[in-house]
């Protein structure tokens, strides 16, 4: 075989592979687009989609009533944070409480504040560096408060102020 023949064979082989790859990509894109159009109900093949029917029945229903909750305001807390220099955390929160238990939770507020102070004082500056630090702290506080007042009474811890300086 001469060099010219070998180069022509390589060139045609590269074009063939390139065409196959482009064809596969276009086929996958077409399949994905077709699936999206039919599943979202934009193409009326086979009647309405389940999502479209569910939306129509849902929009005709009256709005659901809000949960029967109240809020218990906790006093702001300022704690020193474990670090080499003097840093403080100012923390203020409210508790979302099921309405029948508001009086019980208010009665246990001194114990809640004790748990809150103890947990916040144990934190270090490195605990605040993660972007999910506040979510993690809320979860830990909710778990500890749930142990103090009883499960199912406090629904959530709402952070009103969280300042580290």
CORLIN-V964099 format. One record per pair of residues at least 12 apart in sequence whose C-alpha atoms are under 8 Angstrom apart, sorted by the first residue. I is the first residue (numbers start at 1). J is the second residue. Records with the same first field share a line. If there is no record, write none. Layout:
I->J / J
This chain:
40->52
68->98 / 99
69->96 / 97 / 98 / 99
70->96 / 97 / 98 / 99 / 102
71->94 / 95 / 96 / 97 / 102
72->94 / 95 / 96 / 97 / 102 / 105 / 106
73->93 / 94 / 95
74->92 / 93 / 94 / 95 / 109 / 113
75->92 / 93
76->90 / 91 / 92 / 93
77->89 / 90 / 91 / 92 / 117
78->90 / 91
79->117 / 120 / 121
80->121
81->120 / 121 / 122 / 123 / 124 / 125
82->121 / 122 / 123 / 124 / 125
83->124 / 125
87->164 / 165
88->164 / 165
89->162 / 163 / 164 / 165
90->161 / 162 / 163 / 164
91->159 / 160 / 161 / 162 / 163
92->159 / 160 / 161 / 162
93->157 / 158 / 159 / 160 / 161
94->157 / 158 / 159 / 160
95->154 / 155 / 156 / 157 / 158
96->154 / 155 / 156 / 157 / 158
97->153 / 154 / 155 / 156
98->152 / 153 / 154 / 155
101->153
104->149
105->149 / 153 / 154
108->148 / 149
111->148
112->145 / 148
115->144 / 145
116->141
119->141
138->157 / 158 / 159
141->157
142->154 / 156 / 157
